[in-house]
Structures are given as structure tokens and as C-alpha cells.
């Protein structure tokens, strides 16, 4: 699967888990997951490549215990585990 498709799948999973996503230009200085007033957010830095945005999304999802029981493609599941252990 192409990186952009994986990013789309990861963002879809994030949405299923209650995350809101905001795409903003952060000039490589930030981004990732956080919680604001009880709402889970993922901020994607538009100055980064699709691969780096995917990493930001995966990093945020790895901190959420609900990911273990979530429905997702096998490729996305492997990527979550593979990059976590790398």
C-alpha cells in the first residue's frame, strides 16, 4: 500500500477512535497527538512529507490503548507494531 493510502487509513482509524485532526503548517517544529479539554487531537505538520505525517499519526495512535481492539488493515496493524519496535 502506498504511504498516502496508509496515512489516509491511519487518519480514518484515528477518527474512529475519537480523534480530531488538524492540518497546519508548523514548519517542521511540531505536530503529533495531544489532548485538549478532554478531546483527542492529532496535529499534522503540512511542511512534512507524507511519510513523516504518517509517523506523527502512528506515534499518536500508539499511545491509545483502544488501538489494540480496533479494526484496521493488517498492513496498518503491522506498521504500528513494526515502527514501534524500531
N, C-alpha and C positions, 0 to 999 in steps of 0.2 A: 504494500500500500504506500502511496506517495505521502510525503511529510505533510502536505497541506490537508490531505484527507484524514490523516491521523490527528492533526490539530483540530479539525472540524469534529471528529469523533470524540476527542477528549473534551472539547468545549460542550458538546452535547451531553456527555456524561456529567460534566460539572453542573449543567443546567438541571439535570435530573436529580442531582444531589442538593439542589437549592442554592447554588452559587449564582451570583450575578456577575456579568463580565463587562469590563470597560476597556476599550482600546484607545490608548492615548500615546502621544509622542513624549517619551521620557528621556530621549537622547542617551539611551544606554545606562541610565542611572538608577533604574529601579524596576519595579513591577513584581508580580507574583501574587500569592494569596494572602488574604488578611480577613479580619472580621471587624466590622464597623457597626456598632449599636445592635449586635446580635445577628447581623446579616453577613453571610459569607460572600466575599468578593474575590475576583481574580482580575488584576490589572495587567494588561498585555502592553508591552512597550513596542509601538509600531516602528521604532527605529531598528529593531532587531529582525533577524531573518526568521522565516517560518520555523526552522529547526530550534532556534533559541526561544521562540514563543511557545513551541511545544514543550520544551524543557521547563519553562515557567509554569505552564499549566500542569504538567505531570508532577512537579515539585509540590504544588498546592494540593493536588488530589491525594498525594501520598500521605499527607498529614490527616486526612479524613478517614476515620475508621469505617465509615459506611461504604467505602470503595470496595472492601473485601466481598461484600454481598451484592454489589451492583452488577447489572447485566451490561456486558461490553463485548466487543470483538476479542477473539483470542490474541490477535496481534497487539491490540492496545493493552490487554492484560499482561502479556509478556514484556512489553515495553516498560510498563510501570514497574515490574519486578526487576527487569534487566538493568535499567538505568538507576534504580535504587541501590542495587548492589555494586554498581560500578564505581 
